[in-house]
Amino acid sequence: MLKYLWTNRERHPVLSRLWLKDWAKRLLTFPRLLGSICRQAMLRLQGAIIESPVFIAPCNYNGLRSYLKISRNTFIGRVALHLYDRIDIGSSVVINDGAVLFTASHDVESKDFRTTTAPIVIGDYAWIASGAILLPGVEIGAGAVVGAGAVVRGHIPDFGIAVGNPATLLNHTRTRDLNYNPAALTAVFGAWLGNSN
């Protein structure tokens, strides 16, 4: 990721006001950048598949990290990931702080409290808002939105907008013309890439 940021960095004449401003931002945000890089390295060592660049805030993990796959340009806030089955996160996805992704539960009809698992799949450009809960087996379509605090237990179609508990689809959909990089929108990446990316 450092190579990507260095190669694509915004460049201004050395010692100019903009150059000094850029390097001040880079120094101030470097601890957060380094934290994300270290978290990604640890997850990869534990078997996760993570494309670069992405930004990952401190998260709570339960289960096997090898069940995690994150595609490029994705932003993951301070979330809880319960990795008892696969969690596949597409590219350019936003998962805001407080979201919880469950891949396991208990069979309420089981006399021995049997655990059941199912994967979670999140399509490209999806947005999982703050405090949303995704239950085992959920599929979030490309460009779909899960509203703040929504509890999703089924499939959300491409560009669908789901809100509430239990989550229900709104009558309108999100625009289909999506072209952004959530990781680049963070202050950490912005310090390197500027406003053009």
C-alpha positions in Angstrom: 0.0 0.0 0.0 2.9 2.4 0.7 4.1 1.9 -2.8 0.7 2.7 -4.2 0.5 5.9 -2.1 4.0 6.9 -3.0 3.5 6.3 -6.7 0.2 8.1 -6.9 1.0 10.9 -4.4 0.1 14.5 -5.1 3.2 16.4 -6.0 3.9 20.1 -5.5 7.2 22.0 -5.8 9.5 21.2 -2.9 9.2 23.6 0.0 6.2 25.4 -1.5 3.3 26.1 0.8 1.3 23.2 -0.7 4.3 20.8 -0.4 4.7 21.7 3.3 0.9 21.3 3.9 0.9 17.9 2.2 3.8 16.6 4.2 2.3 17.9 7.5 -0.9 16.0 6.7 1.1 12.9 5.8 3.0 13.0 9.1 -0.2 13.6 11.2 -2.1 10.7 9.6 0.9 8.3 9.3 0.1 6.5 12.6 -3.4 5.6 11.3 -1.9 4.5 8.0 0.7 2.4 9.7 -2.0 0.8 11.9 -4.1 -0.2 8.9 -1.0 -1.6 7.1 -0.1 -3.7 10.2 -3.7 -4.9 10.6 -3.7 -6.0 7.0 -0.4 -7.8 7.4 -1.6 -9.7 10.5 -4.8 -10.7 8.8 -2.9 -11.9 5.7 -0.5 -13.9 8.0 -3.6 -15.6 9.5 -4.9 -16.5 6.0 -7.2 -13.6 5.0 -7.1 -12.5 1.4 -6.9 -8.7 1.1 -6.3 -6.8 -2.1 -4.5 -3.5 -1.9 -5.2 -0.7 -1.4 -7.8 -0.9 1.4 -8.3 0.8 4.7 -9.1 -1.2 7.8 -9.7 0.4 11.2 -9.3 -1.5 14.4 -12.0 -4.3 14.3 -13.2 -7.1 16.6 -12.6 -10.6 15.0 -14.0 -13.9 16.2 -13.4 -17.1 14.3 -10.9 -17.9 11.5 -9.3 -15.0 9.8 -8.8 -17.3 6.7 -12.6 -16.9 6.1 -12.1 -13.2 5.3 -11.7 -11.8 1.8 -11.6 -8.1 1.1 -11.3 -6.6 -2.4 -9.5 -3.4 -3.4 -10.5 0.2 -2.6 -12.7 -0.9 0.4 -13.1 1.0 3.6 -13.9 -1.0 6.8 -14.5 1.0 10.0 -14.6 -0.2 13.6 -16.8 -3.2 13.1 -17.2 -6.8 14.5 -16.6 -9.7 12.1 -17.7 -13.1 13.3 -15.8 -15.4 11.0 -17.3 -18.9 11.5 -18.0 -19.0 7.7 -16.8 -17.0 4.7 -17.2 -13.2 4.6 -16.5 -12.0 1.0 -16.4 -8.2 0.7 -16.3 -6.7 -2.9 -14.4 -3.8 -4.2 -15.1 -0.1 -3.3 -17.3 -1.2 -0.3 -18.0 1.0 2.7 -18.7 -0.7 6.1 -19.2 2.0 8.7 -18.4 1.9 12.4 -20.5 -0.3 14.6 -21.7 -2.7 11.9 -21.7 -6.4 13.0 -21.4 -9.3 10.5 -22.5 -12.7 11.9 -21.8 -15.9 10.0 -23.0 -18.2 12.8 -26.0 -18.6 15.0 -27.8 -21.3 17.0 -30.6 -23.5 15.7 -33.5 -22.5 18.0 -35.3 -25.8 17.3 -32.2 -27.9 18.3 -32.3 -29.5 21.7 -28.5 -29.3 22.0 -28.2 -25.7 20.9 -26.5 -26.7 17.6 -24.5 -24.0 15.8 -25.4 -23.2 12.2 -23.2 -21.2 9.8 -23.6 -19.5 6.5 -21.4 -17.1 4.5 -22.0 -13.4 4.0 -21.3 -11.9 0.5 -21.2 -8.2 -0.1 -21.1 -6.9 -3.7 -19.0 -4.1 -5.2 -19.9 -0.5 -4.1 -22.2 -1.7 -1.4 -22.6 0.6 1.7 -23.3 -0.9 5.1 -24.1 2.0 7.4 -23.3 2.5 11.1 -24.8 -0.1 13.5 -26.2 -2.4 10.8 -26.3 -6.1 11.5 -25.9 -8.7 8.8 -27.0 -12.2 9.8 -25.7 -15.6 8.5 -26.4 -16.3 4.8 -27.0 -12.6 3.8 -26.1 -11.5 0.3 -25.8 -7.7 -0.3 -26.0 -6.9 -4.0 -23.7 -4.6 -5.9 -24.3 -0.9 -5.1 -26.9 -1.8 -2.4 -27.3 0.2 0.8 -28.0 -1.1 4.2 -29.3 1.7 6.4 -28.0 2.6 9.9 -29.2 0.1 12.5 -30.9 -2.1 10.0 -31.0 -5.9 10.7 -30.6 -7.9 7.5 -31.5 -11.6 7.3 -32.0 -12.1 3.6 -30.9 -11.0 0.1 -30.7 -7.3 -0.8 -30.7 -6.9 -4.6 -28.3 -4.9 -6.6 -28.7 -1.1 -5.9 -31.5 -1.9 -3.4 -31.9 0.2 -0.2 -32.8 -1.7 2.9 -33.7 0.0 6.2 -35.2 -1.0 9.6 -35.5 -4.0 11.8 -36.1 -6.4 10.2 -34.7 -4.7 7.1 -37.2 -3.9 4.3 -36.6 -2.6 0.8 -37.5 1.0 -0.1 -39.5 1.5 -3.2 -36.6 3.4 -4.9 -33.0 2.2 -5.7 -29.6 3.8 -5.5 -28.1 5.3 -8.7 -26.4 2.7 -10.9 -23.6 5.0 -12.0 -21.2 4.5 -9.1 -17.5 5.3 -9.5 -15.7 6.1 -6.4 -12.9 4.7 -4.2 -13.9 4.7 -0.5 -10.4 4.1 0.8 -9.1 7.1 -1.1 -11.8 9.3 0.6 -10.2 8.8 4.0 -8.0 11.5 5.5 -5.2 8.9 5.6 -5.3 8.4 1.8 -6.3 12.0 1.0 -3.0 13.2 2.6 -1.2 11.4 -0.1 -3.6 11.4 -3.1 -5.1 14.8 -2.7 -8.6 15.7 -3.8 -8.3 14.4 -7.4 -8.5 10.6 -6.5 
